[in-house]
Amino acid sequence: MLYERKIEAMLFDLDGTLVKLPEIWNFFDELLVETLTEFKIPVPSQQTRLDVWHSGGDFEQLIRSWGVKDYDAFIHRFDVLDYEKRKKMIQRGEVHLFDDVDVLETLHKRFKMGLLTNTPPDIALLELEAFQLKQHFDDLVMLGSVEQNIAKPEPDGFLRCLKNLDVPPEQAVMVGDSSSDIIGGNRVGMTTVYIQRPDQPYPKNMQPPPDLIITDLHELLKFI
């Protein structure tokens, strides 16, 4: 548990943890189907499409196995569609911060803070700037597209962020809303916290399970 360790740093996921996208996995899935359709690629089953987002280093291989020949062009188009759609949704207030994100200010007074996300840098920065989140973090690691081969749950991003913060894994906490956050954090020896957001089903493939499950980020203050 958190209170059994000396905690020096806290790492947070972005989408689904700090930023609310309506029906987040449907959002990504619809973009994926749209991109596949544009490239005239047969659309795999929904479960296959959802599993790809937690595939880490196997992501590119899986995408190519669907029949995508120009991977770079495919991912670029997906990201363009994502950026354009998400920017409009932010402007309309459909993408916004969760109410409990205000706790980051309190946490940053006590801990080194890192952001570790599989969201591509340009999209992550769009959200960070729109919601004035950058001030709460000492380090930003944004892996999507540019470094998709080491995206969560691969250990690379976790270790990079911890190195930048100069904190060992056993003195750090990973907070996220997906199996990628928990599996990756466990792999490197971090304490892991799963945030159970409304209407977000508990992932079936989180082994080992998180050290702590919370429903509100303010609950972190009870354990640290």
C-alpha positions in Angstrom: 0.0 0.0 0.0 1.1 3.6 -0.5 1.5 4.4 3.2 3.9 1.4 3.6 6.5 3.0 1.3 8.3 6.3 1.2 6.8 8.1 -1.7 8.8 10.8 -3.6 7.0 11.0 -6.9 3.6 10.4 -8.5 3.0 9.7 -12.2 -0.3 10.2 -13.9 -1.9 9.1 -17.1 -3.8 11.8 -19.1 -6.9 10.7 -21.0 -9.4 8.9 -18.9 -7.5 9.8 -15.7 -7.3 13.6 -15.8 -9.2 14.5 -19.0 -12.6 13.1 -19.6 -13.4 12.0 -23.2 -17.0 10.9 -23.6 -17.0 7.1 -23.9 -13.2 7.1 -24.3 -12.7 3.7 -25.9 -15.6 4.2 -28.3 -14.0 7.5 -29.2 -10.7 5.8 -30.2 -12.5 3.0 -31.8 -14.6 5.2 -34.1 -11.4 7.0 -35.2 -9.8 3.7 -35.9 -12.7 2.5 -38.0 -12.8 5.8 -39.9 -9.1 5.6 -40.7 -9.4 1.9 -41.8 -12.3 2.8 -44.0 -10.4 5.7 -45.6 -7.5 3.3 -46.4 -9.9 0.7 -47.7 -8.8 -1.9 -45.0 -11.2 -4.5 -43.9 -12.3 -3.6 -40.3 -11.3 -6.3 -37.7 -13.7 -7.3 -34.9 -14.4 -4.8 -32.2 -12.5 -6.8 -29.6 -9.5 -7.0 -31.8 -9.6 -3.2 -32.3 -9.9 -2.5 -28.6 -7.1 -4.9 -27.7 -4.6 -3.1 -30.0 -4.6 0.0 -27.7 -3.0 -2.1 -24.9 -0.5 -3.9 -27.1 2.6 -1.7 -26.4 5.5 -2.7 -28.6 3.4 -5.0 -30.7 1.1 -2.1 -31.9 2.7 -1.5 -35.3 2.9 -5.3 -36.1 -0.7 -5.7 -35.3 -1.8 -2.7 -37.3 0.2 -4.0 -40.3 -1.3 -7.5 -39.8 -4.7 -6.0 -40.7 -3.4 -5.1 -44.2 -2.0 -1.6 -43.6 1.0 -1.3 -45.9 1.9 2.3 -45.3 1.9 2.4 -41.5 3.3 5.9 -41.1 0.7 7.4 -43.4 -2.0 5.4 -41.6 -1.0 6.7 -38.1 -0.5 10.2 -39.4 -4.1 10.2 -40.7 -5.4 8.8 -37.5 -3.7 11.5 -35.5 -4.9 14.3 -37.7 -8.5 13.0 -37.4 -8.0 12.7 -33.6 -6.5 16.2 -33.2 -9.2 17.9 -35.3 -12.1 16.1 -33.6 -10.7 16.6 -30.1 -10.0 20.3 -30.6 -13.6 20.8 -31.6 -14.8 18.8 -28.6 -12.7 20.8 -26.3 -14.1 24.0 -27.7 -17.7 22.7 -27.2 -16.9 21.5 -23.7 -17.4 17.9 -24.5 -13.8 17.1 -23.5 -13.0 18.5 -20.1 -11.2 17.9 -16.9 -12.6 15.6 -14.2 -13.7 17.6 -11.2 -11.1 16.0 -8.9 -8.1 17.1 -10.9 -7.8 20.1 -8.6 -6.0 17.8 -6.2 -2.9 18.0 -8.4 -2.0 21.4 -7.0 -1.9 19.9 -3.4 0.0 16.8 -4.5 2.6 18.9 -6.4 3.5 20.7 -3.2 4.6 17.4 -1.7 5.8 15.2 -4.5 7.7 15.3 -7.8 5.0 14.9 -10.5 5.2 13.2 -13.9 2.8 12.8 -16.8 3.1 9.5 -18.7 0.7 9.2 -21.6 0.3 7.2 -24.8 -1.4 10.2 -26.3 0.6 11.7 -29.2 2.6 14.8 -28.2 0.7 17.3 -30.2 -2.7 16.1 -28.9 -1.4 15.8 -25.3 0.0 19.3 -25.5 -3.4 20.6 -26.9 -5.1 19.2 -23.8 -2.4 20.3 -21.3 -2.5 23.9 -22.6 -6.3 24.0 -22.9 -6.7 22.9 -19.3 -3.6 24.6 -17.9 -2.2 21.3 -16.6 1.5 21.7 -17.5 2.2 23.7 -14.3 1.5 20.6 -12.2 4.2 18.4 -13.7 7.9 18.3 -13.5 8.3 16.0 -16.4 6.2 15.0 -19.5 6.5 11.8 -21.3 4.2 11.5 -24.4 4.7 8.3 -26.3 1.9 7.9 -28.8 2.7 7.6 -32.5 6.2 9.1 -32.2 7.4 6.4 -29.9 4.5 3.9 -30.1 6.9 1.0 -29.9 7.6 1.8 -26.3 4.1 2.9 -25.3 2.6 1.7 -22.1 2.6 -1.0 -20.8 6.2 -1.3 -22.0 8.6 -0.2 -19.2 10.6 2.3 -21.2 8.3 5.3 -20.6 8.0 4.6 -16.9 11.7 4.3 -16.4 12.4 7.5 -18.5 10.0 9.6 -16.5 11.4 8.2 -13.2 15.0 8.9 -14.4 14.1 12.5 -15.3 12.5 12.9 -11.9 15.5 11.2 -10.2 13.3 8.9 -8.2 13.6 5.1 -8.0 10.5 3.0 -8.9 9.9 1.8 -5.4 9.4 5.4 -4.3 6.9 6.3 -7.0 3.2 5.8 -7.7 1.5 5.3 -11.1 -2.1 6.5 -11.3 -4.2 5.5 -14.3 -7.4 4.2 -15.6 -6.3 1.4 -17.8 -4.6 -2.0 -17.7 -1.6 -0.4 -19.5 -1.0 1.9 -16.6 -1.2 -0.8 -14.0 0.7 -3.6 -15.8 3.5 -1.2 -16.8 3.8 0.3 -13.4 3.9 -3.2 -11.8 6.6 -4.3 -14.3 9.0 -1.6 -13.1 8.3 -2.0 -9.4 6.1 1.0 -8.8 3.1 1.2 -6.5 0.0 1.3 -8.8 -3.3 3.0 -8.3 -6.3 2.4 -10.5 -8.9 5.2 -10.8 -12.3 3.7 -11.5 -14.1 6.4 -13.5 -17.9 6.4 -14.0 -19.1 4.0 -16.7 -15.5 2.6 -17.1 -15.6 -1.2 -16.7 -12.8 -2.7 -14.6 -10.2 -4.3 -17.0 -10.2 -8.0 -17.0 -6.5 -8.4 -17.8 -4.8 -6.5 -14.9 -2.5 -9.1 -13.5 -1.2 -8.5 -10.9 -4.0 -6.2 -9.8 -3.3 -2.6 -8.7 -2.2 -1.9 -5.1 -5.1 0.5 -4.7 -8.4 1.2 -6.4 -10.0 4.6 -6.0 -13.0 6.4 -7.5 -11.8 10.0 -6.8 -8.3 11.4 -7.0 -8.8 13.1 -3.6 -8.6 9.6 -2.1 -4.9 9.6 -2.7 -4.5 12.1 0.1 -5.6 9.4 2.6 -2.8 7.1 1.7 0.2 9.3 1.3 
